[in-house]
């Protein structure tokens, strides 16, 4: 089987999503090891040159478009340049790990596999304009919704990470052929050593309304209010805050966006617990990464969280008492720490290749 995977539309220096970055690199490197893939073409850019400096003989790296194309150059490449290049290569399959195909893909005999990460736009479909417009400009929401639905409809196989996301895709495109192949992790999980000697907790900030910054502050503040040791607990907040959003006190420390290695170090060395609150999630990568760093993450009980997090970490968003109970149990260590087993990328890529072979 001859496979091409397109990474040209990503920045490997300024990535916004660790989840998409992990999946893109994991698929590209895992497919190298699959014996069914006799020829692999990685369509990259100068930013990923070092990551693929040494590859087996059957792997061909194409460094296209210099760094990640910007503005109109990016639109031209996504809509026309990619398809033209794939036609010249003529692989059996093209994999798009970010999940967005051209509006009119002209791939010749090449089949298309899009990795659809979520159907998050559906959360905003029926929201009032004042909520919806805080997340996306209207034209941007329509653009990504259109591309997402195209991926569901045009893909010969839709790749995704969870059964929950599979169900949401089928709700919009019942004829989609979907393979929930999962997400892989190649580094071993960390042991939760000396966790109870730390005091701080970590949570996440976002400008997107479904991340519920109002609820993040309300729930953590209510939990702190009932603890005798509240003055010793700092709340590390990582991410971008909405405009004019004020934090409740000096024990809340805003870090903005951190490189992934620094975030992992902060979790492993300073924090006893992580909190993740949201109204819509298809997988829940930050809670999984927290558990793999040896720190419990309590999270909203919704969507794909059920598939990835044990029940002792979950709470309903509308129940403050449940949040406090779950937070106390995990912070105080009366609830045993548990990190589920997750597949590595070799296993995920075997599932991916099997899905391509059967469609």
N, C-alpha and C positions, 0 to 999 in steps of 0.2 A: 504494500500500500504506500502510495506517495502522498504526503500530507504537507500542507503549508499552514503556518500559524502566524497571524498578523499582530505585531506589537508596535507598529509604527506610530499609532495614535496615542502612545503613552509616554509620559516623562518618567524616567528612572531616577531622577535626582530630586524632583519636587512632587512626588506622588501624593495625592490627596486621600487615597483610600488604600490602607494596608491590605484590605480584603481582595480587591481587584489586582493589586500588585502581586500578592502571594499566589493567586490563582494563575495569573499570566506566566510568571516565572516557573511555577510548579508544573504547569502543563507543558511548557516548552522543554524544560529539562527532563521531565518524566517520560515524554514521548521519545526522547533519544534512546531510552533503554528498552523500549517495546520491540520485540523481535518482528512483529507484524509490520512495523513501520520501516520499510526498506530504504526510504528516501524522505528526509525531513528538511523543509525549507522554513527558516525563521526570518520573517520580514521585520527587521528592526530599524534602529536609528543610531546615531553616534553615541547617544547616552547609554545604550546597553552594549556597546562594543566590548567593554571589559568583562561583562558577565558571560559572554559567549566567545571569549578569546581562544579557548581550547575545546574543540568539539570533535567527536568521532568523524571518520571519513564520510559516512553517509549523511552527515548533517551539513547543510549549506546555509550560511548566514548572509543575508542581504541587508547591508546598511544603507537604507534609503532615506531621502528627504533630510539628510543631515540631522540636526536636532529635531524635536517634535515640531511639525509644521504649525504655524500660527494663523489665525484669522482666515482670510480667503484662501491662502495656500492650504490650510488644513481642510477646508470645505472641499476644495478641488481634489485633494488627495483622497479623502474619504469617499467622495461620490464618484470619481472617475479614475484617478490614478491607480487605486488599489485593484479595481476590477481589471484594468488593462494589464497590470503586471501579473496578476494571477492567470489571465488567459495565456500569457507568454510561457509561464511555468507549466500550466496544465496539470496541476496535481489532481488526485482523486478527491481530496477533501480540502476545504479551507476552514480553519477554526478561527473564530473571532472571540477572544476571551473577554472583551468588554461588552459583547452582545449586541452591538449596533451595526447593522448592515447598511450599504448604500441604499438610497431610495429605489434605484433601478439597477440591481446587481446583474451584470452581464458576465457570467463566469464561465461560459462555454459548457463543457461537460463536467466541470468541477461541482461537487456537492458542497452544501453550506451547513456548518454547525456553529450556532451562536450560543455562547454561555450567558444565559439570562440570569442576572443576579437578584433581581427583585421586580415587583410590579408596584413600586412605591408611589408612582403617579396616581394610582387608584385612590389612595388615601385623600388626595386633594381634589378629586373630581367633583364632589358635591359639597365642598366646604365653602363658606362665605368668601367673597372676594378679598376681604381684609385679611383673612388667614392665608388663603391661597397665594396671594400676591406677595406675602412676606417670604415665601419659599422660592418661587420662581417668577420671573416675568411671564406674562401669559403666553407670549410666543415661544418661550423656552419650554414651558410645560407641554404645549402642543407638539413641539418638535420632538422631544424625547418620548412622548406618548406614541407618536406616529412611528418612530424608529423601533420602539419596543414591540409594538404590535406587528410591525413588519418582520422582526426577528422571529416572533412566534409563528407567523404564517408562512414565511418563505423558507425557513430552515428545514433541511431534510431531517435533521435531528436537533432538538433543543437540549443543550446541556444545562444542568443546574445543580444546586447543592443540597436541597432539602425537599422532603415530601410536601411540606407546607407550600413552598414556592411552586412545586409542580401543580398543586391544587389551584393556586391563584392563576397560573398560566392557562390551565384548562378552562377556568371560568371565563376567560376572555377569548380563547381560541381552542374550542373543544377538539379540533382535529389535529392539534399539535402532537408530534411524536417526541416524547420527552424522556430523557435519561437522567435521573437524579444521581449523579456520580459522586457527589460530596466535595469536600475540600481536604487537601492533604497537609500534613505537617511533618517535616523531616528532622527538626531538632527535637531532642527528648524533652519531656516536661520537667520542670523544676520541682524539687521537693519543698514542702512548706515548712522549712526549718526556721526556727526563732521568730515565727510570725507574731506570736502573742507578746513578744517584747516590744513591738512597735505600737504606736498610738494612732497614726494618721489614717485617713481614708481618702479615696480618689473617686471622682466622678467626672462626667463629660459635659462639655458645653457645645451648643450648636445654635446657629441662627435659624435652622429649620423648625417650624412649629411642631412637627410630630415628635421632636425630641423633648418637648415639654419642660422647658427651663423653669416655668412657674412651679411645676410639680416637684422638680428636682430640689429646689430651694425649700419648698414647703415641707416635703417629707423628711429631708435631712435635718431641717431646723426642729421639727417636732421630735425626731429621734434624739437629737442633742439635748433638748429641753428636759427629757426625763432621765438623763444620765448624770450621776454625781461627778464623773470625771470629764465632763464636757469641755472645761477650760483647757484641758491638755490635748484635745483632739483637733488637729488641723484638717481642713477639707481642701485637697488639691483638685482644682478644676482645670481640665485640659480641653482646649478647643476655643472656638470663636463665640463671643457673647453677642446677643442681639443688641441693636443700637439702644443706648440709654438704659441698659439693664444694670441694676445695682445689686451687688452682693451684700449679704446681711451683716457681715462683720469682718474684723481683721483676721480671724482664724480661717477665712476663706482665701485661698491663694490661687490666683489665676495665672496659668502658665501659657496661655494661648496654644498654638500648635507646637508639638514636640516631635523631633525625629523618633522613629520607632525604637531605636536602641536606648535613647534617653528615657522614653516612656516606660519601657520594660524595667530599666534600672530603678526608676522612681517607684514603681509598683513593688519590686522585689526587696528594696532596701528601706523604704519609708512607710509602706502602707500595710495595715492589717486587714483591710477589706476594700473592695471596689463596689460602687453602686452604678447601675445602668438602668435608666428610666426612659421609656419611649412609648409611643402609641402605635408604632408599626415597625416590625422587623421581620425579615424573611429568614435570617440565619442567626445573627447576633455574634459577630466576630470579636468585638471587645471583651464580652464575658468569657468566651472560649480562651482568648489570649491571656486573660487574667488567671483563669484556672491553670493554664499551662505554665504560668509564672509562679505557681504555688500559692496563690492568694485567692480566697473565695470572692465571687462576684454575685451580689444579689441583684435580681433583674426583674423587669416587668414580665408577668405571666401572659405571654401572647405568642402567636405565630410560630416561627421555627425554633424559638427558645426551647419548646418542649423536647425537641429532638436532640438538643445539644447540652442542656443543663439539667442536673438532678433536681428533683422537686424541692429539696430543702433550700434552694437558692431563689425560688420564685415567689412573687407576691402580686396580687391584683392591684392595679393602679388606683382603684377607687376605695381602697380599704387601708386607712392610715394605721389602724391597730395591727393589721397583718404585716405591714411594712416594718413597724417597730419590733414586732415579735421576731420576724425573720432576720432583721438587722442585729438585734441583740444576740440571737443564737449563734450567728456566724462571727460577729465581732468578739464575743466572749469565749468562743471556742467550745461551747456546749453542743454544737452541731458538728459532727465529724466532717473533716475536709474530704471531698471526693472530686477527683478529676477523671471523667470518662476517657476511655480509649478512643483515639481518633486515627483514621487511616493515614499512612504516609503517601507521598505522591506516586510511588511506584504502583500502589494498589489503585489509587484513583485513576491513573492513566491506563491501567489495564481495563478498568470499567469503561473509560472513554473509548478506547480502541474497540472493545467489544460492541459498544453502541454503534460505532461507525460501521463495523462489519455486518451488523444485523439490520441496517437501514439502507 
